[in-house]
Amino acid sequence: MIILEPCAGLGNRLLALASAHELCEEMNRELVVIWKREAGCNAKAADLFDFAGVRVIEISENGYKKELFGTIKGNLTKKKYRSRGTAFFPCDKIDQYKQQGRFAELREEIAREPALYIKSYTNLCELGKESFSFIRPSAAVSEKGRDVFSRIGAKTIGVHIRRTDHAEAIKNSPLELFFDRMRQEIAEHDADFYVTTDDREVEQALKEAFPENRLILYEGKRIDRDSKEGIEDALIDMLALSKCSRILGSYQSTFSLIPSMMGGIPLETMVKG
């Protein structure tokens, strides 16, 4: 059995989930997911996904002031499942293996433990398109995104412009790079674009810079990550990007990376020279 506590934001959790599921399939083990609602990813797994054959334990980590009894119960639940593990692998251990390119050693360590509790914000093994095949959106998310998904065609290029709190993306992936490349794609390939950003001002700048028929936008979405609706809309954005022909993405953003992996499509990161 692998007990996984995926951490951080939605993108990071998807990396951990996809890889843990792949290892469980390979090792013929049960996967148990401890899914916590917290700041930055405040939605239940059941609101977002239809996980067939995976046991999901929903807990809260919203703090004693916001959710006293839920937080107490969540802490007790984690303690109970930690006690069932023959070993515990924390986030920093998993990240160290990844940064050092030692996935084969990590796989061997996991295989030696019959019941392992893993806490991770990143992947436990190499991933490909098939790794994400078990991550299916919930019926509510599929219906909510149905209109925007239907507008994505063969010539649609995904564009993800990360801003707000991501200083490295702002510094290394300036807006003019995206705009110049989009104009080039229109001239050379008659492209249109599914564009997602976490900055309303960038969205407005896009509308002013390009004709309406060149932009596919998920209008009215919530950008905050501290609400169920905001996380649902983030997942819809990811799914929409994965349906494009390729992606123009932001520097060091998992939100750009994961849709390219989910869709098996090229990712070109916009980085200034």
Secondary structure, 3 states (H helix, E strand, C coil): CEEEEECCCHHHHHHHHHHHHHHHHHHCCCEEEEEEEECCECCCHHHHEECCCCEEEEEECCCCCCCHHHHHHHHHHHHHHHHHCCEEECHHHHHHHHHCCCHHHHHHHHHHCCCEEEEECCCCCCCCHHHHCCCEECHHHHHHCHHHHHCCCCCEEEEEECCCCCHHHHHHCCHHHHHHHHHHHHHHHCCEEEEEECCHHHHHHHHHHCCHHHEECCCCCCCCCCCHHHHHHHHHHHHHHHCCCCEEECCCCHHHHHHHHHHCCCEEECCCC
